[in-house]
Amino acid sequence: MPQLFSLAHPSLLALPPPELIAVAAGAGYGAVGLRLLPSVPGRVAWPLMDDPDGQVLAGACFLSRSTRPASVASSAPWSSRNFFSSANARAGSVKSPVAT
């Protein structure tokens, strides 16, 4: 069984999710873990759960590349699969904002 390698968002936390997804796909990672809430107060995070447009852009990036969400670091009650499934459904024909 082939191994799936995932890029954790803290590795490149300054990158917003669409750019991180593009970097991960370009480097051959099969999945990406996103940091939605800060690990400690005041740290960098990308709160997509409060940003419907950001969800759509991240979903479009996942759809246009061979990566998938590995995890979503958040205390939210929803799973990463449900979160990005709904974002991908809303993405429809949205083109990824990050060059391939």
N, C-alpha and C positions, 0 to 999 in steps of 0.2 A: 504494500500500500504506500503510495507516495506521501511524503510529509507535506503539510501545509505550514508555510512560514508566514507569520503575522508581524506587521510593524506596529509597535505600540506608540501612541501619540506622544507620550513624554519624550521619546527619542528626538522629535522635531516639533516641540510644542508651539513654537512661534508660527508654524504654518497653519492656516485655516484648513478645515476638513477637505474642501475640494483640492487644494494644492497637495495636501498630505496623501490623498488617494492617488493622485497623478504620480507623485514621487514613488510611492509604494509599488504601483503597477509597473512603472518604468524600471524599477530595480528588481522586479520579478517576485515580489511578495504576492501571496494569494489572498491575503486578508489584511484588514486595518482595524486597529482598536482606536476608538475616538475618546477624547477626554471632554466630557460635557460639563462637568463641575470641577472646580478647583480641588486639588488634594488638600490644601490648607487655605484658609481665607486669604484673599489678596493675590493668589497665584493665577496664572493664565489658564483659561478654560474656554471652550466654545459651546455656549448654551443653545444648541440647536433646538432643544425642546421648546424654547421660547421664540424661535425664529423660523416660521413656516417657509419663507423664501430660502433660507439656508438649508433647510431640510430638502427642499426640491433640488437645489444645486448639488448638494452632497449625493442625493439619490441619483441624479443624472450622471454624476461622475462615476458612481459605482456601476451603473448600467452600461456606460460606454467603455468600461475596462474589465479586465479579467480578475478584479478583486471583489471581495465581499466584506461586509462588516464582520469583524471577529468578536468585538465586544464594544459596549458603550459604557464607559465608566461614569456612573451616575447613580443616585439613590432613587431615581424615578421607578415607579412600579411597572412600567412597560418594558418589554424585552427589546433588544436591538433588532431582532427579526421583525417584530410588529412595527416598530418605529420606522425602519427603512422600507418595509413593504408599503406602508401607507405613503411615505414620501415618494417612493418610486412610482406608485400609482398616480400621484399628483404630478410627477415630473413629466409623464406622457412623452411629448416630443421635445422637451427642453434639451437643448444641446449643452454639453458639458462646457463650463466657462473656462476650463483649463486646457491649454493646447495639448494635443496628444503627440 
